[in-house]
Amino acid sequence: MTTALLRTADELHARVRHGRRAVVMTMGALHEGHATLIRAARSLAGPDGEVVVTVFVNPLQFGAGEDLDRYPRTLDADVELAGRSGADVVFAPSVDEVYPGGEPQVRITAGPMGERLEGASRPGHFDGMLTVVAKLLHLTRPDVALYGQKDAQQLALIRRMVRDLNFGVEIVGVPTVREEDGLALSSRNRYLTPEERRTALALSQALFAGRDRHAAQQALRARAREVPATPARAEALSALGESRAAADAHAVAKAAGGPAAVRAAARAVLDDAARLQPPLRLDYLALVDPADFTDIGDDFTGEAVLAVAARVGGTRLIDNIPLTFGAAS
């Protein structure tokens, strides 16, 4: 199929629409992670619908000293990949098309959630991101818009904006796509030297260490619950590596460490990576509630996000994984 490259909203609005329009917003430099989003959009739009991929490097979400000028621009390759993945249209507007009066005086404010984690590290970033997302939602007029879960805080804020401001669009999150070695796909990965890339693997390795520690805790909790309330209970618990004093499932779960142990397991990997050459320079490691991106306590139950951000050389990378904490009994 032929993928149309459009530069103006008028061109996009002139297209005859049939079925649902699904939009994937990108800043270009497309890779397999974007291709996965586009294929998911194609599935949601259906054979009679339309998939629009936006390519726009938004100056509002880059702070002083960030990589706006060197951010990769690969439009020809982007159009080719988008077409192969199922896009009908690549919408690549100019800055003047998106911001015809210059930088907008009225902007979307991300609120308290936008000041945490990524927002604390990159002041104003989420205000700029939400402003351009709102603009592009108006310009493309989709029925559904898809975003990657690698940018978990961004996805949460977009969902909040759409809900709070009554945007008539469905927001869909798509799981993170990774290289075979675990590194999350990112357009910024191309900045990494081979040595830096080896260090960068610590981000995903830290998350996996936290996930594995959590899985071990869950397994220990489940096994402890299965031990009958008999004199053999303490002996059985001892066989699990626990003190005889930990004679109930709650004590076993507490001994296993909860969220604190998950953080500690991830932190150990990152501490080791800080001693590599080149070193990993940690920005943050956090285990948060995805509803507001505040840290969770040891008694937390429900969905959580283990998130990390760090610099390797001159490149800043982020990653996260979801975890679920169940109630202890």
JOKA-V803479 format. One line per field, one symbol per residue. phi: phi as a letter, one per 30 degrees, with the letter a starting at -180 (. if undefined). psi: psi as a letter, one per 30 degrees, with the letter a starting at -180 (. if undefined). A space follows every 10 residues. Layout:
phi = ???
psi = ???
//
This chain:
phi = .ccdcccbde ddddddcbid cccccbcihd bdddeddddd dddddidcdb ccccbadddd ccddidcedc ddcbdedddd dddddjddbc cbddddddbd cieddcbdcd ieddcchedd dbeieddddd dddddddddc hddbbcbddd cddedddddd ddddchddbd cbccedcbde djdddadddd dddedddddd dddddddddd dddddddddd dddddddddb eddddddddd icddddcadd ddddddjhed dddddddddd ddddcdbddc cdcabbcbdd dbicdccdcd bjdbbcbbba cbicccbbaa bdbbccddb
psi = lkkkjkflee eeffkkkkak kkkjklgahk afeeeeeeee eeeeelffak kkkkjjjjff gklkgaheeg kkjheeeeee eeeffgkekj jilleeeeif gakkfklkkf aeefflceee fikfefeeee eeeeeeeeef hlekkklkfe ieeeeeeeee eeeeghkikk kkkklkklle gfkkkkffff fkleeeeeef ffeeeeeeee eeeeeeeeee eeeeffklil ffeeeeeefg glkffiglee eeeeeffaee eeeeeeeeee eeffgljllk jkelkkjlkf efhlkllfgk kaklkjkkkl kjbgkkllll lklkklkk.
//
